[in-house]
Amino acid sequence: MNQRQRILDYLESGKTLTRINSWEELGILEAPARIHELKAAGHDIRTKTVEVTNRYGETVRIAEWSMAEKPNVAPLEKRDTETLFNIGKAIVSMYHQG
């Protein structure tokens, strides 16, 4: 398993990743580069800035990565698709009437 796959598996399990815990938990030193590669490959990875205290007691900001929330939606059956299509047609019709 390569570094990108380890990061992807980690994030898909619902955990957040920083440069700090990427080394401690995954053995990956250059996580920002791997995250960049995963984003370039189309993975929806979110970045937010968090504050942490360094070993000198200073507050510093670092990136924290997580996977975007995936909607919990069941696959549509054929009849559901037809129903949604008909609802969409009705909405468009109402919009054009007034």
Backbone as CSV, one residue per row, in Angstrom:
resi,resn,N_x,N_y,N_z,CA_x,CA_y,CA_z,C_x,C_y,C_z
1,MET,0.852,-1.180,0.000,0.000,0.000,0.000,0.898,1.242,0.000
2,ASN,0.564,2.211,-0.869,1.383,3.418,-0.926,0.858,4.489,0.044
3,GLN,1.581,5.581,0.146,1.240,6.638,1.100,-0.120,7.269,0.793
4,ARG,-0.404,7.498,-0.472,-1.698,8.093,-0.823,-2.847,7.196,-0.379
5,GLN,-2.712,5.899,-0.583,-3.778,4.985,-0.195,-3.927,4.924,1.318
6,ARG,-2.817,4.960,2.043,-2.898,4.973,3.514,-3.651,6.203,3.995
7,ILE,-3.335,7.359,3.405,-4.028,8.599,3.790,-5.505,8.515,3.437
8,LEU,-5.807,8.051,2.238,-7.196,7.943,1.802,-7.987,7.010,2.717
9,ASP,-7.439,5.861,3.039,-8.114,4.923,3.954,-8.343,5.566,5.312
10,TYR,-7.349,6.285,5.807,-7.438,6.942,7.114,-8.558,7.983,7.116
11,LEU,-8.581,8.829,6.091,-9.598,9.874,6.027,-10.989,9.295,5.797
12,GLU,-11.083,8.265,4.971,-12.381,7.645,4.703,-12.948,6.926,5.920
13,SER,-12.107,6.647,6.901,-12.600,6.029,8.142,-13.217,7.075,9.070
14,GLY,-13.203,8.350,8.643,-13.834,9.412,9.429,-12.877,10.188,10.309
15,LYS,-11.602,9.871,10.252,-10.609,10.548,11.075,-10.098,11.800,10.375
16,THR,-9.523,12.713,11.158,-8.871,13.886,10.593,-7.365,13.685,10.652
17,LEU,-6.674,14.341,9.728,-5.237,14.172,9.600,-4.556,15.532,9.641
18,THR,-3.419,15.590,10.322,-2.555,16.771,10.312,-1.152,16.294,9.953
19,ARG,-0.289,17.240,9.729,1.102,16.870,9.453,1.693,16.117,10.660
20,ILE,1.243,16.466,11.849,1.764,15.838,13.067,1.327,14.373,13.158
21,ASN,0.011,14.132,13.092,-0.420,12.746,13.271,-0.190,11.900,12.020
22,SER,0.064,12.533,10.872,0.386,11.720,9.689,1.707,10.983,9.891
23,TRP,2.639,11.627,10.565,3.919,10.983,10.858,3.749,9.949,11.970
24,GLU,3.060,10.350,13.034,2.910,9.465,14.189,2.085,8.217,13.877
25,GLU,0.998,8.374,13.120,0.079,7.259,12.914,0.269,6.532,11.579
26,LEU,0.758,7.252,10.573,0.869,6.634,9.253,2.298,6.520,8.738
27,GLY,3.246,7.157,9.449,4.636,7.109,9.006,4.890,7.924,7.748
28,ILE,4.068,8.957,7.546,4.182,9.787,6.348,4.639,11.177,6.751
29,LEU,5.812,11.577,6.282,6.378,12.871,6.637,5.850,13.997,5.758
30,GLU,5.666,13.740,4.481,5.235,14.779,3.547,3.750,14.652,3.199
31,ALA,2.907,14.675,4.226,1.463,14.567,4.011,0.904,15.667,3.114
32,PRO,1.369,16.921,3.238,0.802,17.953,2.354,0.956,17.623,0.871
33,ALA,2.067,17.048,0.489,2.273,16.682,-0.915,1.318,15.570,-1.330
34,ARG,1.127,14.574,-0.467,0.212,13.473,-0.788,-1.231,13.977,-0.856
35,ILE,-1.607,14.882,0.050,-2.957,15.466,0.034,-3.169,16.211,-1.286
36,HIS,-2.178,16.975,-1.692,-2.261,17.709,-2.963,-2.475,16.742,-4.124
37,GLU,-1.759,15.651,-4.135,-1.905,14.656,-5.195,-3.293,14.018,-5.179
38,LEU,-3.801,13.724,-3.980,-5.135,13.134,-3.869,-6.211,14.111,-4.339
39,LYS,-6.068,15.386,-3.975,-7.025,16.395,-4.441,-6.961,16.521,-5.962
40,ALA,-5.766,16.515,-6.523,-5.595,16.616,-7.973,-6.224,15.421,-8.686
41,ALA,-6.282,14.287,-7.998,-6.898,13.084,-8.565,-8.415,13.085,-8.408
42,GLY,-8.964,14.146,-7.784,-10.413,14.286,-7.691,-11.031,13.934,-6.354
43,HIS,-10.239,13.604,-5.356,-10.802,13.278,-4.044,-11.211,14.558,-3.329
44,ASP,-12.393,14.527,-2.721,-12.952,15.713,-2.061,-12.447,15.785,-0.620
45,ILE,-11.246,16.283,-0.475,-10.614,16.409,0.839,-10.700,17.864,1.268
46,ARG,-11.207,18.090,2.460,-11.378,19.437,2.993,-10.184,19.810,3.861
47,THR,-9.810,21.072,3.806,-8.705,21.587,4.617,-9.229,22.693,5.503
48,LYS,-8.907,22.618,6.777,-9.209,23.738,7.665,-7.986,24.012,8.515
49,THR,-7.867,25.235,8.970,-6.731,25.620,9.800,-7.116,25.485,11.263
50,VAL,-6.250,24.824,12.025,-6.476,24.661,13.468,-5.259,25.200,14.218
51,GLU,-5.493,25.621,15.436,-4.392,26.108,16.271,-3.935,25.013,17.215
52,VAL,-2.614,24.859,17.311,-2.008,23.915,18.244,-0.884,24.632,18.979
53,THR,-0.467,24.061,20.086,0.647,24.623,20.845,1.899,23.816,20.540
54,ASN,2.965,24.512,20.151,4.204,23.801,19.850,4.999,23.532,21.132
55,ARG,6.142,22.904,21.008,6.931,22.510,22.179,7.455,23.692,22.981
56,TYR,7.401,24.892,22.406,7.866,26.088,23.107,6.721,26.870,23.736
57,GLY,5.533,26.296,23.695,4.370,26.938,24.292,3.735,27.993,23.400
58,GLU,4.159,28.054,22.154,3.619,29.042,21.226,2.412,28.446,20.485
59,THR,1.437,29.277,20.236,0.286,28.848,19.449,0.621,29.029,17.976
60,VAL,0.484,27.947,17.224,0.753,27.981,15.786,-0.450,27.380,15.057
61,ARG,-0.567,27.716,13.785,-1.668,27.181,12.980,-1.134,26.137,12.004
62,ILE,-1.891,25.052,11.895,-1.537,23.991,10.955,-2.794,23.554,10.196
63,ALA,-2.589,22.875,9.084,-3.702,22.351,8.295,-4.215,21.051,8.915
64,GLU,-5.526,20.898,8.867,-6.171,19.652,9.280,-7.053,19.206,8.116
65,TRP,-6.878,17.970,7.672,-7.604,17.465,6.516,-8.656,16.451,6.937
66,SER,-9.759,16.454,6.200,-10.827,15.471,6.407,-11.525,15.238,5.073
67,MET,-12.238,14.133,4.990,-13.020,13.858,3.790,-14.317,14.645,3.877
68,ALA,-14.786,15.090,2.737,-16.082,15.768,2.690,-17.163,14.761,3.061
69,GLU,-18.195,15.250,3.703,-19.319,14.390,4.073,-20.000,13.879,2.814
70,LYS,-20.244,12.597,2.775,-20.981,12.022,1.655,-22.440,11.919,2.080
71,PRO,-23.357,12.352,1.235,-24.768,12.242,1.603,-25.173,10.779,1.749
72,ASN,-25.973,10.505,2.735,-26.443,9.154,2.992,-27.745,8.939,2.222
73,VAL,-27.600,8.681,0.930,-28.754,8.559,0.049,-28.745,7.177,-0.587
74,ALA,-29.875,6.519,-0.507,-30.003,5.203,-1.129,-30.101,5.368,-2.640
75,PRO,-29.612,4.396,-3.382,-29.734,4.474,-4.843,-31.191,4.540,-5.272
76,LEU,-31.456,5.299,-6.319,-32.822,5.418,-6.822,-33.174,4.238,-7.710
77,GLU,-34.371,3.737,-7.540,-34.878,2.720,-8.446,-35.488,3.424,-9.650
78,LYS,-35.812,2.679,-10.684,-36.345,3.268,-11.908,-37.602,4.089,-11.631
79,ARG,-38.532,3.577,-10.836,-39.768,4.313,-10.589,-39.493,5.603,-9.817
80,ASP,-38.489,5.588,-8.924,-38.144,6.802,-8.196,-37.602,7.862,-9.154
81,THR,-36.812,7.444,-10.120,-36.272,8.364,-11.106,-37.401,8.989,-11.911
82,GLU,-38.382,8.173,-12.308,-39.521,8.683,-13.067,-40.327,9.671,-12.231
83,THR,-40.515,9.388,-10.956,-41.240,10.296,-10.076,-40.523,11.630,-9.966
84,LEU,-39.213,11.594,-9.768,-38.444,12.835,-9.676,-38.512,13.615,-10.983
85,PHE,-38.473,12.914,-12.111,-38.567,13.572,-13.402,-39.908,14.291,-13.533
86,ASN,-40.987,13.617,-13.131,-42.317,14.224,-13.220,-42.455,15.418,-12.281
87,ILE,-41.879,15.328,-11.107,-41.893,16.465,-10.176,-41.145,17.642,-10.796
88,GLY,-39.984,17.348,-11.386,-39.203,18.398,-12.040,-39.980,19.065,-13.161
89,LYS,-40.682,18.262,-13.980,-41.497,18.823,-15.063,-42.585,19.724,-14.500
90,ALA,-43.224,19.320,-13.406,-44.290,20.120,-12.804,-43.746,21.447,-12.293
91,ILE,-42.570,21.421,-11.691,-41.966,22.653,-11.175,-41.634,23.603,-12.320
92,VAL,-41.061,23.070,-13.374,-40.729,23.900,-14.540,-41.995,24.494,-15.131
93,SER,-43.038,23.681,-15.223,-44.310,24.166,-15.766,-44.882,25.296,-14.920
94,MET,-44.827,25.159,-13.598,-45.327,26.196,-12.689,-44.501,27.465,-12.836
95,TYR,-43.213,27.325,-13.016,-42.332,28.467,-13.142,-42.658,29.265,-14.402
96,HIS,-42.937,28.566,-15.500,-43.216,29.232,-16.768,-44.635,29.825,-16.816
97,GLN,-45.529,29.354,-15.953,-46.907,29.877,-15.940,-47.014,31.198,-15.191
98,GLY,-46.159,31.426,-14.281,-46.384,32.667,-13.558,-45.299,32.978,-12.655
